Amino acid sequence: MSQLTDRIAQFRKMATDDPENELGHFRLGQLLMEDGQYAEAAESFRRTLKLSPEFSKVFQLLGKSLLQLEKKSEAIEVLRAGIVVADERGDNIPREEMVKMLTELGEQPPAPKPKTPRSAVATGDGFHCARSGCAAGPNARQLPRPPMSDEMGQRIYDAVCVECWDYWLRNMSVKVINEMRLDLSTEHGQETYDQIMKETLGLI
């Protein structure tokens, strides 16, 4: 069994064991795309969006999958919706990618909405979280200090908001350990855990 096939099996199990796990569906979709299984990837991304409709990166990947399946009109619809979501959230990188994709398809991207003064909409501290599925949006708050004393702790402090770190620590980390049966006392178990944490928090 190849490493990619093994990873697909791991995340398929995670998504099956916990159907409400957006991470399981999202990563499964990414891996299926990598393996050229675009129809299944598209279904995984659709399930992800049902659970996390503001996850702008998913619109981008779903659009790519649909184009591979020669479903151009559906892909255009998805990309247009994704650009609106990314624009509202300030997710510039996926927005730029989707604008580029639409332009290459000969379509006019939706015009960006006028920016509302931050004081009128946000109660956060102006921190922009790296996690594409961050629910806090303009209300994101930076952690008061690095959660660990190593380099990874500093990366998390620099890029991940309070809400997303809490989401990982209190919710997803336990599910990952249990559903993937990770033994953190082994090198493989710790590497797998760290990899999924970085993927979840947008640090890759």
Secondary structure as GFF3:
##gff-version 3
##sequence-region A 1 204
A	DSSP	alpha_helix	3	17	.	.	.	ID=ss1
A	DSSP	alpha_helix	22	34	.	.	.	ID=ss2
A	DSSP	alpha_helix	38	51	.	.	.	ID=ss3
A	DSSP	alpha_helix	56	68	.	.	.	ID=ss4
A	DSSP	alpha_helix	72	89	.	.	.	ID=ss5
A	DSSP	alpha_helix	92	104	.	.	.	ID=ss6
A	DSSP	alpha_helix	118	121	.	.	.	ID=ss7
A	DSSP	three_ten_helix	137	139	.	.	.	ID=ss8
A	DSSP	alpha_helix	151	159	.	.	.	ID=ss9
A	DSSP	alpha_helix	162	167	.	.	.	ID=ss10
A	DSSP	pi_helix	168	172	.	.	.	ID=ss11
A	DSSP	alpha_helix	173	179	.	.	.	ID=ss12
A	DSSP	alpha_helix	187	201	.	.	.	ID=ss13
###
